[in-house]
C-alpha cells in the first residue's frame, strides 16, 4: 500500500534536490515563492509532487522571462 508519508521530503532533502540551502528554502517559504509545503507541528515537509510541479512552473527558456505565480 502506498502511504502518503513515503512521498514527503524534509527541507534538507528538497534543498539537496534543488541544489540550494535550507535557509534559502525558508526564505522562499516566508516570501511565498517556493514549493508548497506541509507543516506538521514545527516540522516543515514537502510533497515531491509539489516540488516537481514548482520546478516545472519555474522552468524558463530565456533569462528575460518572468516566472508566472503558481
mmCIF file as Biopython writes it, N, C-alpha, C and O atoms, coordinates in Angstrom:
data_model
#
loop_
_atom_site.group_PDB
_atom_site.id
_atom_site.type_symbol
_atom_site.label_atom_id
_atom_site.label_alt_id
_atom_site.label_comp_id
_atom_site.label_asym_id
_atom_site.label_entity_id
_atom_site.label_seq_id
_atom_site.pdbx_PDB_ins_code
_atom_site.Cartn_x
_atom_site.Cartn_y
_atom_site.Cartn_z
_atom_site.occupancy
_atom_site.B_iso_or_equiv
_atom_site.auth_seq_id
_atom_site.auth_asym_id
_atom_site.pdbx_PDB_model_num
ATOM 1   N N  . UNK A ? 1  ? 0.844  -1.182 0.000   1.0 0.0 1  A 1 
ATOM 2   C CA . UNK A ? 1  ? 0.000  0.000  0.000   1.0 0.0 1  A 1 
ATOM 3   C C  . UNK A ? 1  ? 0.885  1.239  0.000   1.0 0.0 1  A 1 
ATOM 4   O O  . UNK A ? 1  ? 1.811  1.342  0.804   1.0 0.0 1  A 1 
ATOM 5   N N  . UNK A ? 2  ? 0.608  2.166  -0.884  1.0 0.0 2  A 1 
ATOM 6   C CA . UNK A ? 2  ? 1.382  3.400  -0.983  1.0 0.0 2  A 1 
ATOM 7   C C  . UNK A ? 2  ? 0.917  4.367  0.102   1.0 0.0 2  A 1 
ATOM 8   O O  . UNK A ? 2  ? -0.238 4.793  0.114   1.0 0.0 2  A 1 
ATOM 9   N N  . UNK A ? 3  ? 1.807  4.699  0.988   1.0 0.0 3  A 1 
ATOM 10  C CA . UNK A ? 3  ? 1.466  5.624  2.070   1.0 0.0 3  A 1 
ATOM 11  C C  . UNK A ? 3  ? 1.891  7.021  1.683   1.0 0.0 3  A 1 
ATOM 12  O O  . UNK A ? 3  ? 2.958  7.207  1.099   1.0 0.0 3  A 1 
ATOM 13  N N  . UNK A ? 4  ? 1.059  8.017  2.006   1.0 0.0 4  A 1 
ATOM 14  C CA . UNK A ? 4  ? 1.364  9.405  1.667   1.0 0.0 4  A 1 
ATOM 15  C C  . UNK A ? 4  ? 2.664  9.860  2.315   1.0 0.0 4  A 1 
ATOM 16  O O  . UNK A ? 4  ? 3.387  10.670 1.736   1.0 0.0 4  A 1 
ATOM 17  N N  . UNK A ? 5  ? 2.972  9.355  3.501   1.0 0.0 5  A 1 
ATOM 18  C CA . UNK A ? 5  ? 4.183  9.772  4.206   1.0 0.0 5  A 1 
ATOM 19  C C  . UNK A ? 5  ? 5.432  9.412  3.402   1.0 0.0 5  A 1 
ATOM 20  O O  . UNK A ? 5  ? 6.454  10.090 3.512   1.0 0.0 5  A 1 
ATOM 21  N N  . UNK A ? 6  ? 5.357  8.356  2.597   1.0 0.0 6  A 1 
ATOM 22  C CA . UNK A ? 6  ? 6.501  7.956  1.775   1.0 0.0 6  A 1 
ATOM 23  C C  . UNK A ? 6  ? 6.813  8.980  0.694   1.0 0.0 6  A 1 
ATOM 24  O O  . UNK A ? 6  ? 7.922  8.999  0.160   1.0 0.0 6  A 1 
ATOM 25  N N  . UNK A ? 7  ? 5.854  9.826  0.367   1.0 0.0 7  A 1 
ATOM 26  C CA . UNK A ? 7  ? 6.028  10.824 -0.675  1.0 0.0 7  A 1 
ATOM 27  C C  . UNK A ? 7  ? 6.408  12.189 -0.119  1.0 0.0 7  A 1 
ATOM 28  O O  . UNK A ? 7  ? 6.428  13.172 -0.860  1.0 0.0 7  A 1 
ATOM 29  N N  . UNK A ? 8  ? 6.710  12.266 1.172   1.0 0.0 8  A 1 
ATOM 30  C CA . UNK A ? 8  ? 7.096  13.530 1.793   1.0 0.0 8  A 1 
ATOM 31  C C  . UNK A ? 8  ? 8.608  13.615 1.911   1.0 0.0 8  A 1 
ATOM 32  O O  . UNK A ? 8  ? 9.293  12.607 2.090   1.0 0.0 8  A 1 
ATOM 33  N N  . UNK A ? 9  ? 9.110  14.828 1.809   1.0 0.0 9  A 1 
ATOM 34  C CA . UNK A ? 9  ? 10.549 15.058 1.913   1.0 0.0 9  A 1 
ATOM 35  C C  . UNK A ? 9  ? 10.810 16.146 2.942   1.0 0.0 9  A 1 
ATOM 36  O O  . UNK A ? 9  ? 9.984  17.036 3.145   1.0 0.0 9  A 1 
ATOM 37  N N  . UNK A ? 10 ? 11.949 16.066 3.579   1.0 0.0 10 A 1 
ATOM 38  C CA . UNK A ? 10 ? 12.365 17.104 4.519   1.0 0.0 10 A 1 
ATOM 39  C C  . UNK A ? 10 ? 12.926 18.293 3.739   1.0 0.0 10 A 1 
ATOM 40  O O  . UNK A ? 10 ? 13.205 18.196 2.544   1.0 0.0 10 A 1 
ATOM 41  N N  . UNK A ? 11 ? 13.082 19.405 4.434   1.0 0.0 11 A 1 
ATOM 42  C CA . UNK A ? 11 ? 13.692 20.583 3.816   1.0 0.0 11 A 1 
ATOM 43  C C  . UNK A ? 11 ? 15.111 20.264 3.358   1.0 0.0 11 A 1 
ATOM 44  O O  . UNK A ? 11 ? 15.558 20.752 2.320   1.0 0.0 11 A 1 
ATOM 45  N N  . UNK A ? 12 ? 15.818 19.444 4.133   1.0 0.0 12 A 1 
ATOM 46  C CA . UNK A ? 12 ? 17.177 19.056 3.752   1.0 0.0 12 A 1 
ATOM 47  C C  . UNK A ? 12 ? 17.186 18.310 2.418   1.0 0.0 12 A 1 
ATOM 48  O O  . UNK A ? 12 ? 18.020 18.576 1.552   1.0 0.0 12 A 1 
ATOM 49  N N  . UNK A ? 13 ? 16.247 17.371 2.262   1.0 0.0 13 A 1 
ATOM 50  C CA . UNK A ? 13 ? 16.182 16.586 1.029   1.0 0.0 13 A 1 
ATOM 51  C C  . UNK A ? 13 ? 15.830 17.460 -0.172  1.0 0.0 13 A 1 
ATOM 52  O O  . UNK A ? 13 ? 16.410 17.315 -1.249  1.0 0.0 13 A 1 
ATOM 53  N N  . UNK A ? 14 ? 14.878 18.364 0.023   1.0 0.0 14 A 1 
ATOM 54  C CA . UNK A ? 14 ? 14.474 19.244 -1.076  1.0 0.0 14 A 1 
ATOM 55  C C  . UNK A ? 14 ? 15.592 20.220 -1.422  1.0 0.0 14 A 1 
ATOM 56  O O  . UNK A ? 14 ? 15.842 20.486 -2.598  1.0 0.0 14 A 1 
ATOM 57  N N  . UNK A ? 15 ? 16.259 20.752 -0.415  1.0 0.0 15 A 1 
ATOM 58  C CA . UNK A ? 15 ? 17.381 21.666 -0.668  1.0 0.0 15 A 1 
ATOM 59  C C  . UNK A ? 15 ? 18.463 20.961 -1.478  1.0 0.0 15 A 1 
ATOM 60  O O  . UNK A ? 15 ? 19.026 21.543 -2.404  1.0 0.0 15 A 1 
ATOM 61  N N  . UNK A ? 16 ? 18.751 19.725 -1.135  1.0 0.0 16 A 1 
ATOM 62  C CA . UNK A ? 16 ? 19.757 18.967 -1.883  1.0 0.0 16 A 1 
ATOM 63  C C  . UNK A ? 16 ? 19.296 18.740 -3.321  1.0 0.0 16 A 1 
ATOM 64  O O  . UNK A ? 16 ? 20.078 18.901 -4.258  1.0 0.0 16 A 1 
ATOM 65  N N  . UNK A ? 17 ? 18.034 18.369 -3.494  1.0 0.0 17 A 1 
ATOM 66  C CA . UNK A ? 17 ? 17.489 18.132 -4.834  1.0 0.0 17 A 1 
ATOM 67  C C  . UNK A ? 17 ? 17.560 19.396 -5.693  1.0 0.0 17 A 1 
ATOM 68  O O  . UNK A ? 17 ? 17.922 19.334 -6.868  1.0 0.0 17 A 1 
ATOM 69  N N  . UNK A ? 18 ? 17.210 20.551 -5.095  1.0 0.0 18 A 1 
ATOM 70  C CA . UNK A ? 18 ? 17.201 21.816 -5.830  1.0 0.0 18 A 1 
ATOM 71  C C  . UNK A ? 18 ? 18.570 22.490 -5.870  1.0 0.0 18 A 1 
ATOM 72  O O  . UNK A ? 18 ? 18.741 23.536 -6.496  1.0 0.0 18 A 1 
ATOM 73  N N  . UNK A ? 19 ? 19.536 21.879 -5.197  1.0 0.0 19 A 1 
ATOM 74  C CA . UNK A ? 19 ? 20.899 22.427 -5.107  1.0 0.0 19 A 1 
ATOM 75  C C  . UNK A ? 19 ? 20.887 23.843 -4.537  1.0 0.0 19 A 1 
ATOM 76  O O  . UNK A ? 19 ? 21.469 24.773 -5.094  1.0 0.0 19 A 1 
ATOM 77  N N  . UNK A ? 20 ? 20.201 23.961 -3.410  1.0 0.0 20 A 1 
ATOM 78  C CA . UNK A ? 20 ? 20.130 25.224 -2.686  1.0 0.0 20 A 1 
ATOM 79  C C  . UNK A ? 20 ? 20.304 24.921 -1.209  1.0 0.0 20 A 1 
ATOM 80  O O  . UNK A ? 20 ? 20.614 23.788 -0.842  1.0 0.0 20 A 1 
ATOM 81  N N  . UNK A ? 21 ? 20.110 25.914 -0.364  1.0 0.0 21 A 1 
ATOM 82  C CA . UNK A ? 21 ? 20.279 25.714 1.075   1.0 0.0 21 A 1 
ATOM 83  C C  . UNK A ? 21 ? 18.923 25.662 1.777   1.0 0.0 21 A 1 
ATOM 84  O O  . UNK A ? 21 ? 17.908 26.108 1.242   1.0 0.0 21 A 1 
ATOM 85  N N  . UNK A ? 22 ? 18.937 25.111 2.979   1.0 0.0 22 A 1 
ATOM 86  C CA . UNK A ? 22 ? 17.723 25.125 3.807   1.0 0.0 22 A 1 
ATOM 87  C C  . UNK A ? 22 ? 17.314 26.557 4.102   1.0 0.0 22 A 1 
ATOM 88  O O  . UNK A ? 22 ? 16.123 26.865 4.153   1.0 0.0 22 A 1 
ATOM 89  N N  . UNK A ? 23 ? 18.290 27.435 4.297   1.0 0.0 23 A 1 
ATOM 90  C CA . UNK A ? 23 ? 17.993 28.846 4.582   1.0 0.0 23 A 1 
ATOM 91  C C  . UNK A ? 23 ? 17.272 29.495 3.402   1.0 0.0 23 A 1 
ATOM 92  O O  . UNK A ? 23 ? 16.351 30.287 3.599   1.0 0.0 23 A 1 
ATOM 93  N N  . UNK A ? 24 ? 17.684 29.167 2.184   1.0 0.0 24 A 1 
ATOM 94  C CA . UNK A ? 24 ? 17.011 29.728 1.009   1.0 0.0 24 A 1 
ATOM 95  C C  . UNK A ? 24 ? 15.588 29.201 0.906   1.0 0.0 24 A 1 
ATOM 96  O O  . UNK A ? 24 ? 14.676 29.956 0.567   1.0 0.0 24 A 1 
ATOM 97  N N  . UNK A ? 25 ? 15.381 27.929 1.192   1.0 0.0 25 A 1 
ATOM 98  C CA . UNK A ? 25 ? 14.020 27.378 1.196   1.0 0.0 25 A 1 
ATOM 99  C C  . UNK A ? 25 ? 13.158 28.079 2.238   1.0 0.0 25 A 1 
ATOM 100 O O  . UNK A ? 25 ? 11.994 28.381 1.978   1.0 0.0 25 A 1 
ATOM 101 N N  . UNK A ? 26 ? 13.721 28.339 3.413   1.0 0.0 26 A 1 
ATOM 102 C CA . UNK A ? 26 ? 12.980 29.044 4.468   1.0 0.0 26 A 1 
ATOM 103 C C  . UNK A ? 26 ? 12.602 30.444 4.002   1.0 0.0 26 A 1 
ATOM 104 O O  . UNK A ? 26 ? 11.482 30.897 4.234   1.0 0.0 26 A 1 
ATOM 105 N N  . UNK A ? 27 ? 13.531 31.126 3.347   1.0 0.0 27 A 1 
ATOM 106 C CA . UNK A ? 27 ? 13.252 32.468 2.834   1.0 0.0 27 A 1 
ATOM 107 C C  . UNK A ? 27 ? 12.169 32.415 1.752   1.0 0.0 27 A 1 
ATOM 108 O O  . UNK A ? 27 ? 11.298 33.284 1.702   1.0 0.0 27 A 1 
ATOM 109 N N  . UNK A ? 28 ? 12.223 31.415 0.902   1.0 0.0 28 A 1 
ATOM 110 C CA . UNK A ? 28 ? 11.201 31.251 -0.133  1.0 0.0 28 A 1 
ATOM 111 C C  . UNK A ? 28 ? 9.833  30.966 0.481   1.0 0.0 28 A 1 
ATOM 112 O O  . UNK A ? 28 ? 8.818  31.453 -0.017  1.0 0.0 28 A 1 
ATOM 113 N N  . UNK A ? 29 ? 9.797  30.180 1.562   1.0 0.0 29 A 1 
ATOM 114 C CA . UNK A ? 29 ? 8.523  29.937 2.256   1.0 0.0 29 A 1 
ATOM 115 C C  . UNK A ? 29 ? 7.979  31.239 2.810   1.0 0.0 29 A 1 
ATOM 116 O O  . UNK A ? 29 ? 6.790  31.524 2.667   1.0 0.0 29 A 1 
ATOM 117 N N  . UNK A ? 30 ? 8.826  32.028 3.436   1.0 0.0 30 A 1 
ATOM 118 C CA . UNK A ? 30 ? 8.418  33.302 4.029   1.0 0.0 30 A 1 
ATOM 119 C C  . UNK A ? 30 ? 7.863  34.247 2.960   1.0 0.0 30 A 1 
ATOM 120 O O  . UNK A ? 30 ? 6.859  34.926 3.177   1.0 0.0 30 A 1 
ATOM 121 N N  . UNK A ? 31 ? 8.525  34.279 1.814   1.0 0.0 31 A 1 
ATOM 122 C CA . UNK A ? 31 ? 8.120  35.176 0.733   1.0 0.0 31 A 1 
ATOM 123 C C  . UNK A ? 31 ? 6.978  34.605 -0.110  1.0 0.0 31 A 1 
ATOM 124 O O  . UNK A ? 31 ? 6.391  35.312 -0.929  1.0 0.0 31 A 1 
ATOM 125 N N  . UNK A ? 32 ? 6.666  33.320 0.094   1.0 0.0 32 A 1 
ATOM 126 C CA . UNK A ? 32 ? 5.581  32.688 -0.648  1.0 0.0 32 A 1 
ATOM 127 C C  . UNK A ? 32 ? 5.922  32.381 -2.093  1.0 0.0 32 A 1 
ATOM 128 O O  . UNK A ? 32 ? 5.036  32.351 -2.947  1.0 0.0 32 A 1 
ATOM 129 N N  . UNK A ? 33 ? 7.211  32.151 -2.380  1.0 0.0 33 A 1 
ATOM 130 C CA . UNK A ? 33 ? 7.617  31.915 -3.766  1.0 0.0 33 A 1 
ATOM 131 C C  . UNK A ? 33 ? 8.190  30.520 -3.999  1.0 0.0 33 A 1 
ATOM 132 O O  . UNK A ? 33 ? 8.542  30.185 -5.130  1.0 0.0 33 A 1 
ATOM 133 N N  . UNK A ? 34 ? 8.288  29.716 -2.970  1.0 0.0 34 A 1 
ATOM 134 C CA . UNK A ? 34 ? 8.863  28.382 -3.111  1.0 0.0 34 A 1 
ATOM 135 C C  . UNK A ? 34 ? 7.798  27.334 -3.330  1.0 0.0 34 A 1 
ATOM 136 O O  . UNK A ? 34 ? 6.622  27.655 -3.502  1.0 0.0 34 A 1 
ATOM 137 N N  . UNK A ? 35 ? 8.213  26.077 -3.323  1.0 0.0 35 A 1 
ATOM 138 C CA . UNK A ? 35 ? 7.250  24.984 -3.468  1.0 0.0 35 A 1 
ATOM 139 C C  . UNK A ? 35 ? 6.266  24.965 -2.292  1.0 0.0 35 A 1 
ATOM 140 O O  . UNK A ? 35 ? 6.590  25.403 -1.189  1.0 0.0 35 A 1 
ATOM 141 N N  . UNK A ? 36 ? 5.066  24.452 -2.549  1.0 0.0 36 A 1 
ATOM 142 C CA . UNK A ? 36 ? 4.100  24.273 -1.463  1.0 0.0 36 A 1 
ATOM 143 C C  . UNK A ? 36 ? 4.710  23.349 -0.425  1.0 0.0 36 A 1 
ATOM 144 O O  . UNK A ? 36 ? 5.521  22.482 -0.750  1.0 0.0 36 A 1 
ATOM 145 N N  . UNK A ? 37 ? 4.315  23.539 0.821   1.0 0.0 37 A 1 
ATOM 146 C CA . UNK A ? 37 ? 4.868  22.718 1.895   1.0 0.0 37 A 1 
ATOM 147 C C  . UNK A ? 37 ? 3.790  22.370 2.901   1.0 0.0 37 A 1 
ATOM 148 O O  . UNK A ? 37 ? 2.712  22.963 2.912   1.0 0.0 37 A 1 
ATOM 149 N N  . UNK A ? 38 ? 4.098  21.400 3.743   1.0 0.0 38 A 1 
ATOM 150 C CA . UNK A ? 38 ? 3.193  20.917 4.781   1.0 0.0 38 A 1 
ATOM 151 C C  . UNK A ? 38 ? 3.852  21.180 6.122   1.0 0.0 38 A 1 
ATOM 152 O O  . UNK A ? 38 ? 5.044  20.924 6.291   1.0 0.0 38 A 1 
ATOM 153 N N  . UNK A ? 39 ? 3.078  21.694 7.083   1.0 0.0 39 A 1 
ATOM 154 C CA . UNK A ? 39 ? 3.604  21.868 8.438   1.0 0.0 39 A 1 
ATOM 155 C C  . UNK A ? 39 ? 3.001  20.780 9.314   1.0 0.0 39 A 1 
ATOM 156 O O  . UNK A ? 39 ? 1.782  20.618 9.372   1.0 0.0 39 A 1 
ATOM 157 N N  . UNK A ? 40 ? 3.849  20.055 9.981   1.0 0.0 40 A 1 
ATOM 158 C CA . UNK A ? 40 ? 3.418  19.049 10.949  1.0 0.0 40 A 1 
ATOM 159 C C  . UNK A ? 40 ? 4.044  19.472 12.266  1.0 0.0 40 A 1 
ATOM 160 O O  . UNK A ? 40 ? 5.204  19.167 12.543  1.0 0.0 40 A 1 
ATOM 161 N N  . UNK A ? 41 ? 3.260  20.182 13.079  1.0 0.0 41 A 1 
ATOM 162 C CA . UNK A ? 41 ? 3.834  20.803 14.274  1.0 0.0 41 A 1 
ATOM 163 C C  . UNK A ? 41 ? 4.790  21.891 13.827  1.0 0.0 41 A 1 
ATOM 164 O O  . UNK A ? 41 ? 4.403  22.804 13.097  1.0 0.0 41 A 1 
ATOM 165 N N  . UNK A ? 42 ? 6.031  21.798 14.260  1.0 0.0 42 A 1 
ATOM 166 C CA . UNK A ? 42 ? 7.044  22.767 13.840  1.0 0.0 42 A 1 
ATOM 167 C C  . UNK A ? 42 ? 7.849  22.277 12.642  1.0 0.0 42 A 1 
ATOM 168 O O  . UNK A ? 42 ? 8.674  23.008 12.094  1.0 0.0 42 A 1 
ATOM 169 N N  . UNK A ? 43 ? 7.605  21.054 12.251  1.0 0.0 43 A 1 
ATOM 170 C CA . UNK A ? 43 ? 8.379  20.451 11.165  1.0 0.0 43 A 1 
ATOM 171 C C  . UNK A ? 43 ? 7.798  20.820 9.801   1.0 0.0 43 A 1 
ATOM 172 O O  . UNK A ? 43 ? 6.584  20.782 9.601   1.0 0.0 43 A 1 
ATOM 173 N N  . UNK A ? 44 ? 8.666  21.171 8.881   1.0 0.0 44 A 1 
ATOM 174 C CA . UNK A ? 44 ? 8.270  21.509 7.514   1.0 0.0 44 A 1 
ATOM 175 C C  . UNK A ? 44 ? 8.596  20.327 6.613   1.0 0.0 44 A 1 
ATOM 176 O O  . UNK A ? 44 ? 9.717  19.820 6.611   1.0 0.0 44 A 1 
ATOM 177 N N  . UNK A ? 45 ? 7.602  19.898 5.851   1.0 0.0 45 A 1 
ATOM 178 C CA . UNK A ? 45 ? 7.772  18.796 4.909   1.0 0.0 45 A 1 
ATOM 179 C C  . UNK A ? 45 ? 7.247  19.227 3.545   1.0 0.0 45 A 1 
ATOM 180 O O  . UNK A ? 45 ? 6.415  20.129 3.443   1.0 0.0 45 A 1 
ATOM 181 N N  . UNK A ? 46 ? 7.732  18.586 2.525   1.0 0.0 46 A 1 
ATOM 182 C CA . UNK A ? 46 ? 7.321  18.877 1.156   1.0 0.0 46 A 1 
ATOM 183 C C  . UNK A ? 46 ? 6.824  17.605 0.497   1.0 0.0 46 A 1 
ATOM 184 O O  . UNK A ? 46 ? 7.384  16.530 0.710   1.0 0.0 46 A 1 
ATOM 185 N N  . UNK A ? 47 ? 5.770  17.725 -0.306  1.0 0.0 47 A 1 
ATOM 186 C CA . UNK A ? 47 ? 5.341  16.611 -1.148  1.0 0.0 47 A 1 
ATOM 187 C C  . UNK A ? 47 ? 6.198  16.668 -2.411  1.0 0.0 47 A 1 
ATOM 188 O O  . UNK A ? 47 ? 6.347  17.730 -3.015  1.0 0.0 47 A 1 
ATOM 189 N N  . UNK A ? 48 ? 6.756  15.540 -2.803  1.0 0.0 48 A 1 
ATOM 190 C CA . UNK A ? 48 ? 7.587  15.524 -4.006  1.0 0.0 48 A 1 
ATOM 191 C C  . UNK A ? 48 ? 6.807  15.998 -5.219  1.0 0.0 48 A 1 
ATOM 192 O O  . UNK A ? 48 ? 7.370  16.668 -6.085  1.0 0.0 48 A 1 
ATOM 193 N N  . UNK A ? 49 ? 5.526  15.668 -5.303  1.0 0.0 49 A 1 
ATOM 194 C CA . UNK A ? 49 ? 4.728  16.118 -6.452  1.0 0.0 49 A 1 
ATOM 195 C C  . UNK A ? 49 ? 4.668  17.638 -6.509  1.0 0.0 49 A 1 
ATOM 196 O O  . UNK A ? 49 ? 4.691  18.214 -7.597  1.0 0.0 49 A 1 
ATOM 197 N N  . UNK A ? 50 ? 4.592  18.303 -5.342  1.0 0.0 50 A 1 
ATOM 198 C CA . UNK A ? 50 ? 4.579  19.770 -5.309  1.0 0.0 50 A 1 
ATOM 199 C C  . UNK A ? 50 ? 5.933  20.347 -5.705  1.0 0.0 50 A 1 
ATOM 200 O O  . UNK A ? 50 ? 6.000  21.371 -6.384  1.0 0.0 50 A 1 
ATOM 201 N N  . UNK A ? 51 ? 7.009  19.692 -5.280  1.0 0.0 51 A 1 
ATOM 202 C CA . UNK A ? 51 ? 8.358  20.150 -5.648  1.0 0.0 51 A 1 
ATOM 203 C C  . UNK A ? 51 ? 8.540  20.037 -7.160  1.0 0.0 51 A 1 
ATOM 204 O O  . UNK A ? 51 ? 9.039  20.967 -7.793  1.0 0.0 51 A 1 
ATOM 205 N N  . UNK A ? 52 ? 8.138  18.898 -7.747  1.0 0.0 52 A 1 
ATOM 206 C CA . UNK A ? 52 ? 8.272  18.714 -9.190  1.0 0.0 52 A 1 
ATOM 207 C C  . UNK A ? 52 ? 7.407  19.726 -9.950  1.0 0.0 52 A 1 
ATOM 208 O O  . UNK A ? 52 ? 7.845  20.286 -10.955 1.0 0.0 52 A 1 
ATOM 209 N N  . UNK A ? 53 ? 6.179  19.960 -9.470  1.0 0.0 53 A 1 
ATOM 210 C CA . UNK A ? 53 ? 5.284  20.921 -10.125 1.0 0.0 53 A 1 
ATOM 211 C C  . UNK A ? 53 ? 5.862  22.329 -10.061 1.0 0.0 53 A 1 
ATOM 212 O O  . UNK A ? 53 ? 5.801  23.070 -11.043 1.0 0.0 53 A 1 
ATOM 213 N N  . UNK A ? 54 ? 6.422  22.703 -8.914  1.0 0.0 54 A 1 
ATOM 214 C CA . UNK A ? 54 ? 7.035  24.023 -8.762  1.0 0.0 54 A 1 
ATOM 215 C C  . UNK A ? 54 ? 8.229  24.170 -9.708  1.0 0.0 54 A 1 
ATOM 216 O O  . UNK A ? 54 ? 8.425  25.224 -10.313 1.0 0.0 54 A 1 
ATOM 217 N N  . UNK A ? 55 ? 9.016  23.112 -9.827  1.0 0.0 55 A 1 
ATOM 218 C CA . UNK A ? 55 ? 10.163 23.136 -10.729 1.0 0.0 55 A 1 
ATOM 219 C C  . UNK A ? 55 ? 9.704  23.335 -12.172 1.0 0.0 55 A 1 
ATOM 220 O O  . UNK A ? 55 ? 10.285 24.135 -12.905 1.0 0.0 55 A 1 
ATOM 221 N N  . UNK A ? 56 ? 8.672  22.614 -12.575 1.0 0.0 56 A 1 
ATOM 222 C CA . UNK A ? 56 ? 8.140  22.764 -13.934 1.0 0.0 56 A 1 
ATOM 223 C C  . UNK A ? 56 ? 7.608  24.176 -14.166 1.0 0.0 56 A 1 
ATOM 224 O O  . UNK A ? 56 ? 7.847  24.766 -15.220 1.0 0.0 56 A 1 
ATOM 225 N N  . UNK A ? 57 ? 6.890  24.718 -13.185 1.0 0.0 57 A 1 
ATOM 226 C CA . UNK A ? 57 ? 6.310  26.057 -13.318 1.0 0.0 57 A 1 
ATOM 227 C C  . UNK A ? 57 ? 7.383  27.140 -13.381 1.0 0.0 57 A 1 
ATOM 228 O O  . UNK A ? 57 ? 7.126  28.235 -13.880 1.0 0.0 57 A 1 
ATOM 229 N N  . UNK A ? 58 ? 8.568  26.848 -12.887 1.0 0.0 58 A 1 
ATOM 230 C CA . UNK A ? 58 ? 9.649  27.830 -12.870 1.0 0.0 58 A 1 
ATOM 231 C C  . UNK A ? 58 ? 10.752 27.503 -13.871 1.0 0.0 58 A 1 
ATOM 232 O O  . UNK A ? 58 ? 11.881 27.974 -13.735 1.0 0.0 58 A 1 
ATOM 233 N N  . UNK A ? 59 ? 10.425 26.702 -14.867 1.0 0.0 59 A 1 
ATOM 234 C CA . UNK A ? 59 ? 11.375 26.378 -15.926 1.0 0.0 59 A 1 
ATOM 235 C C  . UNK A ? 59 ? 11.262 27.439 -17.015 1.0 0.0 59 A 1 
ATOM 236 O O  . UNK A ? 59 ? 10.174 27.702 -17.525 1.0 0.0 59 A 1 
ATOM 237 N N  . UNK A ? 60 ? 12.383 28.040 -17.363 1.0 0.0 60 A 1 
ATOM 238 C CA . UNK A ? 60 ? 12.414 29.132 -18.338 1.0 0.0 60 A 1 
ATOM 239 C C  . UNK A ? 60 ? 13.245 28.724 -19.552 1.0 0.0 60 A 1 
ATOM 240 O O  . UNK A ? 60 ? 14.072 27.814 -19.480 1.0 0.0 60 A 1 
ATOM 241 N N  . UNK A ? 61 ? 13.011 29.407 -20.656 1.0 0.0 61 A 1 
ATOM 242 C CA . UNK A ? 61 ? 13.833 29.203 -21.845 1.0 0.0 61 A 1 
ATOM 243 C C  . UNK A ? 61 ? 14.765 30.381 -22.085 1.0 0.0 61 A 1 
ATOM 244 O O  . UNK A ? 61 ? 15.769 30.247 -22.784 1.0 0.0 61 A 1 
ATOM 245 N N  . UNK A ? 62 ? 14.440 31.534 -21.510 1.0 0.0 62 A 1 
ATOM 246 C CA . UNK A ? 62 ? 15.258 32.738 -21.698 1.0 0.0 62 A 1 
ATOM 247 C C  . UNK A ? 62 ? 15.467 33.414 -20.353 1.0 0.0 62 A 1 
ATOM 248 O O  . UNK A ? 62 ? 14.645 33.279 -19.446 1.0 0.0 62 A 1 
ATOM 249 N N  . UNK A ? 63 ? 16.554 34.132 -20.230 1.0 0.0 63 A 1 
ATOM 250 C CA . UNK A ? 63 ? 16.859 34.790 -18.958 1.0 0.0 63 A 1 
ATOM 251 C C  . UNK A ? 63 ? 15.978 35.999 -18.692 1.0 0.0 63 A 1 
ATOM 252 O O  . UNK A ? 63 ? 15.878 36.438 -17.547 1.0 0.0 63 A 1 
ATOM 253 N N  . UNK A ? 64 ? 15.333 36.553 -19.719 1.0 0.0 64 A 1 
ATOM 254 C CA . UNK A ? 64 ? 14.485 37.726 -19.502 1.0 0.0 64 A 1 
ATOM 255 C C  . UNK A ? 64 ? 13.018 37.369 -19.274 1.0 0.0 64 A 1 
ATOM 256 O O  . UNK A ? 64 ? 12.171 38.258 -19.194 1.0 0.0 64 A 1 
ATOM 257 N N  . UNK A ? 65 ? 12.713 36.080 -19.168 1.0 0.0 65 A 1 
ATOM 258 C CA . UNK A ? 65 ? 11.346 35.652 -18.863 1.0 0.0 65 A 1 
ATOM 259 C C  . UNK A ? 65 ? 11.048 35.870 -17.390 1.0 0.0 65 A 1 
ATOM 260 O O  . UNK A ? 65 ? 11.942 35.792 -16.547 1.0 0.0 65 A 1 
ATOM 261 N N  . UNK A ? 66 ? 9.792  36.144 -17.087 1.0 0.0 66 A 1 
ATOM 262 C CA . UNK A ? 66 ? 9.364  36.277 -15.698 1.0 0.0 66 A 1 
ATOM 263 C C  . UNK A ? 66 ? 8.589  35.037 -15.309 1.0 0.0 66 A 1 
ATOM 264 O O  . UNK A ? 66 ? 7.841  34.474 -16.108 1.0 0.0 66 A 1 
ATOM 265 N N  . UNK A ? 67 ? 8.779  34.625 -14.084 1.0 0.0 67 A 1 
ATOM 266 C CA . UNK A ? 67 ? 8.040  33.465 -13.576 1.0 0.0 67 A 1 
ATOM 267 C C  . UNK A ? 67 ? 6.580  33.841 -13.398 1.0 0.0 67 A 1 
ATOM 268 O O  . UNK A ? 67 ? 6.257  34.956 -12.988 1.0 0.0 67 A 1 
ATOM 269 N N  . UNK A ? 68 ? 5.712  32.910 -13.705 1.0 0.0 68 A 1 
ATOM 270 C CA . UNK A ? 68 ? 4.281  33.107 -13.511 1.0 0.0 68 A 1 
ATOM 271 C C  . UNK A ? 68 ? 3.924  32.511 -12.164 1.0 0.0 68 A 1 
ATOM 272 O O  . UNK A ? 68 ? 4.196  31.334 -11.930 1.0 0.0 68 A 1 
ATOM 273 N N  . UNK A ? 69 ? 3.310  33.300 -11.252 1.0 0.0 69 A 1 
ATOM 274 C CA . UNK A ? 69 ? 2.959  32.753 -9.930  1.0 0.0 69 A 1 
ATOM 275 C C  . UNK A ? 69 ? 2.050  31.540 -10.058 1.0 0.0 69 A 1 
ATOM 276 O O  . UNK A ? 69 ? 1.122  31.522 -10.867 1.0 0.0 69 A 1 
ATOM 277 N N  . UNK A ? 70 ? 2.332  30.536 -9.252  1.0 0.0 70 A 1 
ATOM 278 C CA . UNK A ? 70 ? 1.533  29.303 -9.283  1.0 0.0 70 A 1 
ATOM 279 C C  . UNK A ? 70 ? 0.224  29.480 -8.570  1.0 0.0 70 A 1 
ATOM 280 O O  . UNK A ? 70 ? -0.572 28.544 -8.500  1.0 0.0 70 A 1 
#
